[in-house]
Amino acid sequence: MAGPMGRMMAGGGPDQRSMDFKNSGKRLVAQFRPERGTIFGLLACVVISVALNVIGPKILGQATDLVFAGIVGRRMPAGASKEQVLDSLRARGQGSVADMLRSTDFTPGQGIDFDAVGRVLLLALGVFLVAGLLMAVATRLVNRAVNRTVYRLREQVQAKLSRLPLSYFDKRQRGEVLSRATNDIDNIGQTLQQSMGQLINAVLTVIGVLVMMFYVSWLLALVALVTVPLSFVVATRVGKRSQPHFVQQWRTTGTLNAHIEEMYTGHTLVKVFGRQEQSAKQFAEQNDELYEAGFKAQFHSGVMQPLMMFVSNLNYVLVAVVGGLRVASGTLSIGDVQAFIQYSRQFSMPLTQIASMANLVQSGVASAERVFELLDAEEQEADPVPGTRPAERRGRVELDHVSFRYDPEKPLIEDLSLTVEPGQTVAIVGPTGAGKTTLVNLLMRFYDVTGGRISLDGVDIRTMSRDDLRAGIGMVLQDTWLFGGTIAENIAYGASREVTRGEIEEAARAAHADRFVRTLPDGYDTVIDDEGTGVSAGEKQLITIARAFLSEPVILVLDEATSSVDTRTEVLIQKAMAKLADGRTSFVIAHRLSTIRDADTILVMENGSIVEQGAHAELLAADGAYARLYQAQFAQAVAEVD
């Protein structure tokens, strides 16, 4: 439902800004600062694990050289030296074979040294085993760092929501805000879980493998690096194409969630007015938009992995060809080439992983920007520290030349002055849009005045903390709010201290809710959901009124609180209110005659100003604005009550 300024569509306003991938990514990384110790441990584990994994192929290459040397040596005549065998091969015209065997450390007449091969393989097994264990520890540390960071991010969002002004929620769809606090944060967590450890491992693997490649053969290392610029171009081009689609995907997700939330909570009205088809059509359109955005995002980012695999295979072919030529020339051993081919795979695989994770990272950063937009939203003015408190809470309210406007260009309340003494009941009436509810919002500091001041017991409410101010005010709105739990728990929600069952029941009796509660199967222990299923609209209102009575307020504010109860029940409530309002100041916004007739003072508002003020009989005799409202709205109600 629209607030004072109306709802803005989820896709409008600041949500349409372009994606700032770099700054949002940096800000997301900065969220890990409290996890520095865990991150250092993670890096240590990954560095050692990567180092061991990088050494592994070199060790396996030694095993290959031992096996090859044994095979070659077994075929050579025993007793001769390696140089003699090579000279003999050249003398027989097999110079190319001699060149190839020059780098092989064989002993003529001696076969494979299985003991040496076994020791090398055991060493390789131990190296890979320790590397695997360290990577498992690193994975555990990643999970810890990510989960704690997302936990803090949720706390930041929750704290931010409590500091945002009412105007923020008036301008946005509820489902869209919920999507940021749930779907987007969940997506950030999943992205970090799936990509953080792998990215660190991939980057360090590239560095480690590159070092070993130059150690084994600088020429082959340069050959392998030929494809790196091509990989970079592919990743950059594809990333730029896919990122806007990820931004649109999560933006559309928020819009769709907002529509679903509104249609679900208002499903009765949707059916009553026969809008199912229109709602389904709107859902289908937004669902199609989400499908298109998601498909394009996944398609463009999905192209990256096959392209990177092609580049990787190209690298593999180049290394194999050049490596084979180096073996034939005797410059490298077969084991070194085998190790280098493994290194080329190890070098290409992390690049492919980084490219394939680009879609995850882009999606996560897109969600992060939406969350950061929420965290950066303008907050309500901070409470003064320390806040001022009235010496004694009596309930005297004074409005001194108050002005207020939702839109700077459209004045609503101008130069309004009013004094309400303790214990008085003030009824506020007037046509829709006159500023009745706005007056209450200003009193509660849901909005701050733009001019003048409001005082409570002689203290400017802007110098009080909001908690102190609202602790002395009990409020019942036209729209009831219940949470999932028992009726007793819902009533006790209004108390600032632990209350007994007897106090809960006494508040319910005062609000005339006790009778219907006891007719329920489990009485006060009856469980209701947040929609109040099982109780009528009027009964829900009685529960919220009982909740307000239990808060023991100095000031009672009822914003058309009796609009959902029948006339007879309202009369009973007004009698109870008269008793409970003794010594308390009451502000009542209502259209029912009983409320207005019982008020000490009736304020008639038009266009943000008080045009008439007085008791019921006085205002009727004046034959002004109140009399016109009375004739238009209350005459039928008088007939019903009388």
VOGU-3710 file (C-alpha; in Angstrom, 3 decimals, decimal comma):
1> magpmgrmma> 0,000/0,000/0,000  1,188/3,500/-0,730  2,794/5,615/1,942  2,609/9,415/2,100  4,819/9,804/-0,931  3,581/6,764/-2,779  5,468/3,675/-3,739  8,278/3,801/-6,269  8,761/0,819/-8,489  11,652/-1,431/-7,553
11> gggpdqrsmd> 13,379/-0,831/-10,838  13,324/2,947/-10,393  15,451/5,368/-8,488  18,964/4,486/-7,434  18,598/0,836/-8,479  19,135/1,861/-12,099  22,767/2,884/-11,575  25,360/1,115/-13,687  27,490/-1,557/-12,123  30,691/-0,300/-10,444
21> fknsgkrlva> 32,433/-3,666/-10,470  35,865/-2,481/-9,307  34,803/-0,453/-6,259  32,077/-2,897/-5,234  34,583/-5,765/-5,482  37,106/-3,867/-3,347  34,454/-3,089/-0,785  33,396/-6,734/-0,642  37,004/-7,814/-0,078  37,301/-5,187/2,667
31> qfrpergtif> 34,538/-6,990/4,574  37,144/-9,688/5,363  39,348/-7,384/7,472  38,163/-8,854/10,795  39,188/-12,291/9,467  42,834/-11,331/8,883  44,129/-14,137/11,126  42,043/-16,741/9,338  43,055/-15,358/5,941  46,778/-15,507/6,842
41> gllacvvisv> 46,351/-19,114/7,963  44,470/-19,842/4,753  47,217/-18,274/2,638  49,917/-20,230/4,489  48,112/-23,521/3,883  47,466/-22,725/0,229  51,043/-21,546/-0,418  52,548/-24,736/1,056  49,947/-26,923/-0,685  50,541/-25,261/-4,039
51> alnvigpkil> 54,325/-25,501/-3,573  54,059/-29,231/-2,910  51,700/-29,736/-5,860  54,138/-27,835/-8,074  57,113/-29,928/-6,931  55,141/-33,148/-7,516  55,462/-33,272/-11,340  59,233/-32,707/-11,071  59,490/-35,672/-8,700  57,369/-37,822/-11,028
61> gqatdlvfag> 59,643/-36,731/-13,871  62,570/-38,203/-11,950  60,682/-41,511/-11,724  60,105/-41,416/-15,484  63,815/-40,752/-16,057  64,740/-43,727/-13,831  62,395/-46,056/-15,721  63,595/-44,816/-19,129  67,236/-45,026/-18,051  66,701/-48,638/-16,936
71> ivgrrmpaga> 65,056/-49,588/-20,215  67,887/-47,986/-22,225  70,658/-49,364/-19,995  69,333/-52,914/-20,151  69,714/-52,876/-23,945  73,278/-51,581/-23,851  76,357/-53,827/-23,505  77,469/-54,255/-19,897  80,902/-53,046/-18,898  80,976/-50,065/-21,263
81> skeqvldslr> 80,618/-46,499/-20,097  77,812/-44,115/-21,164  80,258/-42,091/-23,297  81,490/-45,227/-25,068  77,939/-46,271/-25,915  77,089/-42,808/-27,286  80,322/-42,742/-29,369  79,452/-46,178/-30,729  75,983/-44,980/-31,763  77,443/-41,994/-33,595
91> argqgsvadm> 79,985/-44,226/-35,313  77,090/-46,357/-36,632  75,336/-43,266/-37,999  72,771/-42,986/-35,171  73,814/-39,545/-34,074  70,230/-38,369/-33,437  69,663/-41,284/-31,045  72,932/-40,496/-29,311  71,896/-36,836/-28,931  68,541/-37,870/-27,435
101> lrstdftpgq> 70,198/-40,265/-24,934  72,805/-37,692/-23,941  70,500/-36,221/-21,273  69,531/-39,674/-19,936  71,521/-40,908/-16,910  71,686/-44,651/-17,741  74,252/-47,349/-16,862  74,936/-49,824/-19,702  73,869/-53,366/-18,814  71,827/-52,263/-15,789
111> gidfdavgrv> 68,018/-52,495/-15,874  65,354/-50,537/-13,972  66,248/-49,732/-10,351  62,846/-50,499/-8,850  64,007/-49,567/-5,328  64,943/-46,070/-6,495  61,706/-45,789/-8,475  59,735/-46,903/-5,419  61,432/-44,328/-3,182  60,688/-41,565/-5,681
121> lllalgvflv> 57,033/-42,647/-6,025  56,632/-42,826/-2,223  58,098/-39,345/-1,973  55,636/-38,113/-4,629  52,760/-39,832/-2,803  53,757/-38,175/0,473  54,063/-34,782/-1,191  50,613/-35,029/-2,816  49,066/-36,395/0,416  50,363/-33,484/2,524
131> agllmavatr> 49,274/-31,043/-0,201  45,773/-32,539/-0,142  45,523/-32,337/3,666  46,663/-28,716/3,660  44,094/-27,896/0,972  41,392/-29,513/3,140  42,457/-27,285/6,046  42,428/-24,276/3,696  38,881/-25,159/2,599  37,788/-25,262/6,236
141> lvnravnrtv> 39,366/-21,858/6,842  37,638/-20,460/3,733  34,277/-21,671/5,029  34,952/-20,090/8,406  36,037/-16,741/6,971  33,143/-16,579/4,485  30,424/-17,631/6,930  31,562/-15,160/9,584  31,834/-12,371/7,019  28,338/-13,038/5,644
151> yrlreqvqak> 27,087/-13,247/9,247  28,457/-9,756/9,923  27,027/-8,497/6,632  23,575/-9,702/7,685  24,045/-7,947/11,019  24,978/-4,738/9,189  21,863/-4,988/7,024  19,639/-5,670/10,039  21,136/-2,748/11,956  20,816/-0,529/8,886
161> lsrlplsyfd> 17,144/-1,382/8,434  16,509/-0,277/12,012  18,219/3,066/11,330  16,479/3,841/8,062  13,706/6,428/8,164  10,123/5,531/7,434  10,401/7,485/4,177  12,865/4,903/2,818  10,281/2,128/3,080  7,501/4,393/1,811
171> krqrgevlsr> 9,384/4,822/-1,471  10,170/1,148/-2,126  8,360/-2,113/-2,549  8,691/-4,309/0,487  9,580/-7,435/-1,511  12,425/-5,609/-3,261  13,978/-4,595/0,072  13,529/-8,142/1,382  15,245/-9,502/-1,738  18,358/-7,481/-0,909
181> atndidnigq> 18,374/-8,693/2,679  17,848/-12,362/1,743  18,506/-13,394/-1,872  21,394/-11,022/-2,506  23,209/-11,851/0,731  22,680/-15,576/0,111  24,124/-15,147/-3,380  27,157/-13,315/-1,958  27,734/-16,180/0,492  27,436/-18,857/-2,199
191> tlqqsmgqli> 29,741/-16,918/-4,526  32,419/-16,518/-1,874  32,130/-20,156/-0,789  32,550/-21,442/-4,330  35,150/-19,023/-5,632  37,298/-17,555/-2,857  39,482/-20,581/-2,078  39,669/-21,620/-5,716  40,736/-18,138/-6,835  43,532/-17,941/-4,262
201> navltvigvl> 44,654/-21,459/-5,154  44,498/-20,704/-8,888  46,530/-17,482/-8,644  49,225/-19,067/-6,465  49,313/-22,139/-8,718  49,923/-19,960/-11,768  52,814/-18,229/-9,983  54,325/-21,465/-8,652  54,012/-23,331/-11,931  55,518/-20,415/-13,826
211> vmmfyvswll> 58,575/-20,479/-11,547  59,033/-24,231/-12,083  58,544/-23,915/-15,823  61,385/-21,394/-16,087  63,465/-23,635/-13,795  62,986/-26,634/-16,093  63,273/-24,808/-19,423  63,092/-21,086/-20,062  62,412/-21,701/-23,749  59,377/-23,919/-23,116
221> alvalvtvpl> 58,200/-21,422/-20,480  58,209/-18,658/-23,073  56,319/-20,919/-25,477  53,702/-21,569/-22,798  53,358/-17,845/-22,108  52,514/-17,126/-25,744  48,868/-18,008/-25,090  48,512/-15,881/-21,924  47,675/-12,622/-23,753  45,069/-14,510/-25,767
231> sfvvatrvgk> 43,529/-15,840/-22,509  43,471/-12,327/-21,059  41,727/-10,895/-24,133  39,100/-13,663/-24,050  38,390/-13,203/-20,325  38,189/-9,401/-20,591  35,920/-9,336/-23,633  33,511/-11,962/-22,307  33,462/-10,412/-18,809  32,479/-6,989/-20,126
241> rsqphfvqqw> 29,631/-8,513/-22,114  28,221/-10,629/-19,308  28,456/-8,223/-16,328  25,516/-5,927/-17,260  23,309/-8,990/-17,624  24,169/-10,168/-14,090  23,246/-6,724/-12,743  19,932/-6,884/-14,596  19,354/-10,456/-13,403  19,454/-9,524/-9,716
251> rttgtlnahi> 17,574/-6,286/-10,257  14,778/-8,217/-11,980  14,867/-10,813/-9,184  14,080/-8,056/-6,673  11,220/-6,752/-8,813  9,754/-10,240/-9,234  10,012/-10,962/-5,497  8,241/-7,691/-4,744  5,372/-8,652/-7,076  5,091/-12,164/-5,603
261> eemytghtlv> 5,102/-10,806/-2,036  2,382/-8,267/-2,822  0,205/-10,744/-4,684  0,549/-13,345/-1,926  -0,270/-11,009/0,958  -3,164/-9,537/-1,019  -4,367/-12,759/-2,652  -7,889/-12,339/-1,260  -8,357/-8,945/-2,899  -6,782/-10,236/-6,105
271> kvfgrqeqsa> -9,485/-12,897/-6,265  -12,290/-10,590/-5,143  -11,610/-8,143/-7,967  -10,888/-10,867/-10,502  -7,307/-9,773/-11,094  -5,777/-13,250/-11,176  -5,232/-13,100/-14,925  -3,678/-9,637/-14,785  -1,464/-10,668/-11,868  -0,396/-13,820/-13,710
281> kqfaeqndel> 0,324/-11,771/-16,837  2,473/-9,319/-14,879  4,255/-12,242/-13,235  4,856/-13,839/-16,625  6,311/-10,607/-18,021  8,686/-10,178/-15,087  9,539/-13,870/-15,146  10,379/-13,569/-18,851  12,607/-10,570/-18,095  14,393/-12,582/-15,406
291> yeagfkaqfh> 14,761/-15,523/-17,785  16,200/-13,314/-20,523  18,635/-11,589/-18,155  19,685/-14,868/-16,552  20,037/-16,652/-19,896  22,157/-13,879/-21,402  24,331/-13,646/-18,298  24,945/-17,400/-18,171  25,359/-17,712/-21,938  27,970/-14,979/-22,237
301> sgvmqplmmf> 29,895/-16,148/-19,191  29,468/-19,799/-20,212  31,221/-19,134/-23,513  34,375/-18,308/-21,570  35,221/-21,839/-20,413  35,208/-23,523/-23,858  37,231/-20,643/-25,286  39,746/-20,968/-22,460  39,872/-24,745/-23,004  40,707/-24,111/-26,660
311> vsnlnyvlva> 43,536/-21,771/-25,645  44,706/-24,376/-23,110  44,810/-27,111/-25,734  46,674/-24,803/-28,081  49,224/-24,263/-25,336  49,460/-28,032/-24,779  50,176/-28,687/-28,470  52,876/-25,996/-28,636  54,611/-27,332/-25,507  54,437/-30,944/-26,760
321> vvgglrvasg> 55,915/-30,065/-30,160  58,720/-27,845/-28,863  59,405/-30,220/-25,953  59,686/-33,172/-28,344  62,228/-31,273/-30,435  64,230/-30,429/-27,285  64,265/-34,118/-26,260  65,385/-35,125/-29,756  68,261/-32,651/-29,533  69,277/-33,994/-26,133
331> tlsigdvqaf> 68,678/-30,651/-24,403  65,947/-32,025/-22,125  65,218/-35,420/-20,660  61,932/-37,213/-21,249  61,111/-36,807/-17,542  61,603/-33,043/-17,771  59,296/-32,854/-20,790  56,726/-35,009/-19,020  56,926/-32,704/-15,997  56,680/-29,668/-18,256
341> iqysrqfsmp> 53,580/-31,018/-20,001  52,026/-31,483/-16,551  53,065/-27,953/-15,684  51,466/-26,627/-18,860  48,252/-28,329/-17,800  48,621/-26,976/-14,280  49,275/-23,551/-15,773  46,278/-23,608/-18,101  43,837/-25,156/-15,643  43,936/-22,282/-13,121
351> ltqiasmanl> 43,457/-19,791/-15,942  40,444/-21,803/-17,103  39,142/-21,978/-13,512  39,488/-18,233/-13,079  37,644/-17,685/-16,345  34,876/-20,153/-15,469  34,434/-18,539/-12,055  34,060/-15,122/-13,648  30,288/-15,562/-13,893  30,106/-16,466/-10,203
361> vqsgvasaer> 32,225/-13,496/-9,207  30,262/-11,117/-11,420  26,970/-12,374/-10,012  28,244/-12,051/-6,429  29,590/-8,537/-6,945  26,296/-7,515/-8,603  24,475/-8,674/-5,456  27,088/-6,982/-3,272  26,438/-3,650/-4,958  22,703/-3,960/-4,257
371> vfelldaeeq> 23,451/-4,688/-0,579  25,931/-1,801/-0,407  23,294/0,505/-1,913  21,068/-0,432/1,017  23,898/0,081/3,522  24,695/3,480/1,963  21,096/4,716/2,060  20,583/7,959/3,955  19,792/7,226/7,589  17,486/9,019/9,930
381> eadpvpgtrp> 19,108/11,713/12,019  21,140/10,188/14,841  19,822/10,406/18,381  21,555/12,975/20,603  24,032/11,508/23,089  23,151/11,751/25,868  19,494/12,292/25,147  17,396/14,665/27,211  14,610/13,246/29,387  11,662/15,039/30,974
391> aerrgrveld> 12,013/15,417/34,727  8,553/13,854/35,064  6,482/12,118/32,417  3,033/13,633/32,597  1,982/13,624/28,936  1,867/17,351/28,148  2,325/17,812/24,410  2,978/21,140/22,751  3,261/21,867/19,032  4,906/25,234/18,457
401> hvsfrydpek> 4,560/26,650/14,925  5,143/23,215/13,379  5,679/22,934/9,633  6,246/19,775/7,620  6,325/18,621/4,018  7,098/15,242/2,437  8,029/16,924/-0,815  10,083/20,127/-0,489  7,947/21,652/-3,224  4,596/20,723/-1,665
411> pliedlsltv> 3,767/22,117/1,794  1,512/19,905/3,915  1,479/21,303/7,458  2,199/24,997/7,900  2,517/26,943/11,170  0,528/24,502/13,344  0,361/25,282/17,074  -1,411/23,167/19,682  -1,158/22,479/23,413  -2,516/19,239/24,921
421> epgqtvaivg> -2,602/19,020/28,695  -1,956/15,758/30,589  -4,953/13,433/30,660  -6,760/15,112/27,799  -8,221/13,103/24,950  -7,770/14,821/21,616  -9,697/13,639/18,583  -8,361/14,575/15,181  -10,784/14,590/12,275  -10,702/15,826/8,739
431> ptgagkttlv> -10,871/14,663/5,152  -8,352/12,261/3,663  -5,010/13,946/3,102  -5,632/16,643/5,706  -2,528/15,604/7,702  -4,108/13,639/10,566  -1,772/10,626/10,421  1,158/12,888/9,562  0,631/14,687/12,860  0,968/11,394/14,722
441> nllmrfydvt> 4,049/10,425/12,663  5,680/13,687/13,715  4,819/13,074/17,356  6,413/9,588/17,167  9,407/11,017/15,238  8,844/8,676/12,318  9,444/11,934/10,484  11,098/15,075/11,848  9,457/18,471/11,547  10,854/20,826/8,918
451> ggrisldgvd> 9,993/23,871/11,001  8,976/24,692/14,576  9,190/22,133/17,344  7,202/19,514/19,259  7,708/19,290/23,039  6,884/16,504/25,475  6,641/17,703/29,060  8,692/20,773/28,158  11,455/18,873/26,334  11,968/19,166/22,560
461> irtmsrddlr> 11,471/15,619/21,277  14,416/16,078/18,868  16,708/16,249/21,926  15,326/12,909/23,191  16,388/9,498/21,959  13,723/7,823/19,869  13,628/4,843/22,230  12,966/7,089/25,239  10,302/9,007/23,355  8,460/5,950/22,059
471> agigmvlqdt> 8,749/4,058/25,350  6,167/6,432/26,788  3,776/6,180/23,839  1,377/3,335/23,137  0,225/3,201/19,525  -2,443/1,231/17,708  -2,669/1,561/13,940  -5,459/0,832/11,518  -3,303/-1,911/9,964  -2,840/-4,635/12,566
481> wlfggtiaen> 0,486/-6,414/12,929  0,817/-9,827/14,546  3,705/-12,276/14,514  3,805/-16,052/14,490  3,281/-17,190/18,098  0,644/-17,518/20,786  -1,957/-14,852/21,479  -0,419/-14,344/24,925  2,995/-13,692/23,348  1,481/-11,212/20,898
491> iaygasrevt> -0,161/-9,249/23,710  2,992/-9,352/25,877  4,992/-7,892/22,976  3,866/-4,425/24,053  5,448/-4,667/27,505  8,973/-3,412/28,151  9,390/-5,861/31,033  8,527/-9,439/31,889  4,787/-9,702/32,506  2,699/-12,386/34,145
501> rgeieeaara> -0,171/-14,277/32,576  -2,502/-12,409/34,919  -1,331/-9,038/33,583  -1,788/-10,264/30,010  -5,322/-11,406/30,741  -6,118/-8,149/32,552  -4,998/-6,148/29,499  -7,116/-8,402/27,280  -10,164/-7,870/29,511  -9,623/-4,110/29,394
511> ahadrfvrtl> -9,589/-4,289/25,595  -12,597/-6,685/25,595  -10,482/-9,359/23,923  -10,681/-11,854/26,812  -14,108/-13,161/25,859  -13,265/-14,240/22,318  -9,790/-15,505/23,277  -11,283/-17,943/25,774  -13,558/-19,372/23,074  -10,500/-20,462/21,040
521> pdgydtvidd> -9,347/-24,106/21,345  -6,205/-23,296/23,371  -7,270/-19,925/24,749  -4,302/-17,599/25,251  -1,959/-20,392/24,096  -3,608/-20,544/20,666  -0,892/-20,219/18,032  -1,521/-17,802/15,163  0,657/-16,960/12,186  1,781/-13,536/11,005
531> egtgvsagek> -1,376/-13,256/8,912  -3,550/-13,792/11,993  -5,209/-16,856/10,473  -8,037/-18,077/12,680  -9,096/-14,707/14,074  -11,129/-11,981/12,403  -9,916/-8,493/11,516  -11,765/-7,024/14,503  -10,339/-9,640/16,865  -6,816/-8,904/15,597
541> qlitiarafl> -7,432/-5,242/16,346  -8,534/-6,081/19,888  -5,283/-8,005/20,417  -3,209/-5,025/19,260  -5,212/-2,686/21,521  -4,579/-5,015/24,478  -0,889/-4,923/23,560  -0,917/-1,111/23,691  -2,690/-1,100/27,068  -0,066/-3,484/28,485
551> sepvilvlde> 2,721/-1,056/27,557  1,465/1,321/30,282  2,016/4,415/28,150  1,912/8,046/29,187  0,407/8,888/25,787  -2,051/6,763/23,812  -2,164/7,130/20,031  -4,951/5,393/18,125  -4,901/5,944/14,383  -8,383/4,791/13,357
561> atssvdtrte> -7,718/1,817/15,631  -11,402/0,936/15,997  -12,172/0,930/12,280  -12,233/-2,890/12,148  -14,576/-3,523/15,085  -18,324/-3,348/15,167  -20,157/-0,415/16,718  -21,155/-2,240/19,934  -17,596/-3,472/20,534  -16,292/0,007/19,833
571> vliqkamakl> -18,525/1,483/22,508  -17,173/-1,052/25,009  -13,602/-0,233/23,960  -14,255/3,487/24,388  -15,491/2,877/27,922  -12,353/0,862/28,676  -10,242/3,570/27,090  -11,889/6,210/29,240  -10,804/4,258/32,320  -7,296/3,514/31,064
581> adgrtsfvia> -6,813/7,028/29,681  -7,305/8,537/33,140  -4,119/10,560/33,706  -2,874/9,798/30,190  -2,879/11,986/27,124  -4,701/10,395/24,185  -4,600/11,210/20,488  -7,379/9,557/18,542  -7,765/9,663/14,776  -11,174/8,276/13,983
591> hrlstirdad> -14,350/8,754/12,022  -16,653/6,968/14,463  -19,029/9,198/16,422  -18,449/7,571/19,807  -14,745/8,413/19,770  -15,326/12,008/18,823  -18,185/12,641/21,238  -16,083/11,430/24,204  -13,029/13,562/23,365  -12,102/16,562/25,530
601> tilvmengsi> -10,998/18,456/22,431  -11,739/17,868/18,769  -9,298/19,211/16,185  -10,613/19,665/12,665  -7,809/19,627/10,121  -7,878/20,740/6,506  -4,799/21,013/4,297  -2,419/20,574/7,242  -3,945/23,310/9,396  -6,307/23,239/12,351
611> veqgahaell> -9,373/25,075/11,119  -11,584/24,402/14,175  -11,024/23,351/17,748  -13,425/22,629/20,566  -15,844/20,144/22,100  -18,416/18,202/20,104  -21,399/20,376/21,034  -19,485/23,610/20,545  -18,329/22,665/17,066  -21,791/21,554/15,999
621> aadgayarly> -23,209/24,870/17,199  -20,513/26,764/15,258  -21,900/25,235/12,028  -18,476/25,179/10,346  -16,136/22,539/8,931  -16,889/20,063/11,711  -20,611/20,431/11,220  -20,189/19,711/7,510  -18,150/16,589/8,284  -20,719/15,590/10,856
631> qaqfaqavae> -23,570/15,875/8,414  -21,622/14,019/5,705  -20,035/11,231/7,741  -21,538/10,901/11,201  -25,283/11,367/10,921  -25,870/7,719/9,972  -23,575/6,557/12,794  -25,621/8,570/15,338  -28,773/6,858/14,163  -27,141/3,441/14,549
641> vd> -25,824/4,108/18,057  -28,886/5,905/19,357
//
